[in-house]
Amino acid sequence: MQKGNIGVTTENIFPIIKKFLYSDNEIFLREAVSNAVDATQKLKTLALRDEFKGELGDLTVHVKNDPKKKTITISDRGIGMTEEEVDKYINQIAFSSANEFLDKYKDDAQSIIGHFGLGFYSLFMVSDKVEIFTKSHKDGSKGVHWSCDGNPEFTMEEYNKEDRGTDIVIHLDKESKEYAEDAKINELLNKYAKFLPIPIAFGKEQEWKEDKMVDTDKDKIINNPEPAWTKKPADLEEKDYNEFYRELYPMGDDPLFHIHLNVDYPFNLTGILYFPKIHNNLEIQKNKIQLYCNQVFVTDSVEGIVPEFLTLLHGVIDSPDIPLNVSRSYLQADSNVKKISSHIMKKVADRLQEIFKNDRKQFEEKWDHLKIFIQYGMLTDEKFAEKAKKFVLLKNTDGKYFTFEEYEKLIKENQTNKDKKLVHIYTTNKTDQYTFIEDAKAKGYDVLEMDGQLDVHFVNKLEADLKDSTFKRVDADVVDKLIEKDEVKDSKLSDIQQKNLVPVFRSSLPENSSYIVSVENLDENALPVVITQSEFMRRMKDMSEMNGGMSMYGNLPDSYNLVLNSNHPLVVELVENLDKEIGDELKKADEAIEPVQKEYDEISTKNASKKEEELTEEEKQQRTDVQNKLDELKQEREEKLKAFGKEQKIVKQLIDLGLLANNMLKGEDLNKFVKRSVELLDK
């Protein structure tokens, strides 16, 4: 028996491994199984080169567990090792010094493994003893038994092993006994070994017998050694791609499209990416791309490794140029990874362009699911955005689809404003904004449907990218002012009558809301009252909500514009009644205001050439007294108008009609509106 110390420069190697790799300890099984697969593949390569002339036989790698003994055994029939090879590959861990090791890698668990070939030693993260039983494939080789209990001391002795290959026996420590359970091993093998290129057996197949499931004599193979991405695209049909997707995501919806990646220059890359059906939550859909290195699972957390928007894709990327055992931060800085990321982006864009060009009908049918993915890409990746301009679509409320160029031609004649800008009118909710949509269509305008999660941000990008274009939500203004033209409509009301309407309607506005009341000269067939919301303010608040309210706009109260149609018969009739009922009172009020206003104007004119500090106290007091008197008289006049408004049921009725058209009338207010409507109809 040989005894010795493992060739390291510090006796602290095992405590270091346990401490710094503990959070990633489950990768021990990946390392053990991967080593077994590597040994098996090396034997197959030797056989192909005629350097191994024996029978290959069954090359299945077997994983066995014993929950009672707390052991896991990984067995292969690969090349095995001689005593000299065990000494070389297991006993010698070469790195310069313990200090350099600790200083450079103490915060990067995965890099410890990747940089120093410590894959095998990751087994000590979960064990208090590891044994190797091995026999080389070489003629005349003898079996070797190596054992180490988690410190630099090991034992190695000759061992009577009949078959070639290696058995690794892991004796789990107390903290890691869960790994000996069937369910946990199944979970880890499914995660890390699902597509390894050599069959992996764990447990037995089961069958239904005598009212229960019982084990058979047949090994249960837990992996698919030849997954679809390892095959040539010419050898696969659409059903093969769909079956593989179902293998990856048993509970997922059918994908929209797929891309088969198959690159051998300037780097090696294979894989299949799928465009999933994306629903309402971006976060749920992320982390679905699985990253592999030679069919060995690396990670499914690919943010920063591939462009942000590609995290919405599903599927597999496999490249030997992606380091297996390194941290995500290391991957993000790796030059090969960056090249791969850029290439995948280009392939995605090219594939979408190909589908759009060759089968636009299919592309349009799937647009509602593709839309968020493409918008996400355009918002986060300028190179993708430039390519996507060829196939990104705009959808209108009639369900028709247009490219940017096609849509510009459609609306150019009718939706160009007086400043020569194209006005894109859109809706975020066809039901809530139905009235506004119908009004816009009645004027010959086309309305885009932009009700997706990213449309608020996308509209801002389009305004920046599309030349001489602006976007307005369909309820951002009265229809006659959505697209400002040079023509001006006459009003049936005088200026003073229009001004009188403002306090009349202010008297009955909803509480706890901010309204700006204005009077516009609209078509007499248009609605008498229209409630709109500033495009800028609404868009800023929407964006603030998407960003978790982290904006000054998110704290501002909702502000609306209440627009009165000065030409609508009901509004004209209301003004006529106002003139009849309080016209004389208003006239007297105006007569009282006139001399005070004149006096105030004279004072202002007299003092116009003086700075504030040049005024005497007497002049300031005179101005203040006149100002207060004027304000008091105007306030009295306004109160007369408000009192009149409060007495007019039609005022509240018209306001509520405007609210109802915006889906803003609910609860008790809606109930009052219904009752008031019945009363007015009875008259």
TAVEN-V692877 format. One record per helix or strand of 3 or more residues. SS is the DSSP state (@ for helix, = for strand). FROM is the first residue (numbers start at 1). TO is the last residue. If there is no record, write none. Layout:
BEGIN
ss: <SS,SS>
from: <FROM,FROM>
to: <TO,TO>
END
This chain:
BEGIN
ss: <=,@,@,@,=,=,@,@,@,@,=,=,=,=,@,@,=,=,@,@,@,=,=,@,=,=,@,=,@,@,@,@,@,=,@,=,@,=,@,=,@,@,=,=,@,@,=,@,@,@,@,@>
from: <2,13,22,27,61,71,83,98,109,120,127,143,153,165,174,182,200,212,228,233,238,257,269,282,289,296,308,314,328,335,360,367,382,394,404,422,434,447,455,469,479,495,514,529,535,552,559,569,612,617,649,667>
to: <5,20,24,48,66,76,89,105,116,125,135,148,159,172,180,192,209,221,230,235,248,263,275,285,293,299,312,318,333,358,365,380,388,396,411,427,442,449,465,473,482,506,520,532,546,555,565,607,614,647,661,682>
END
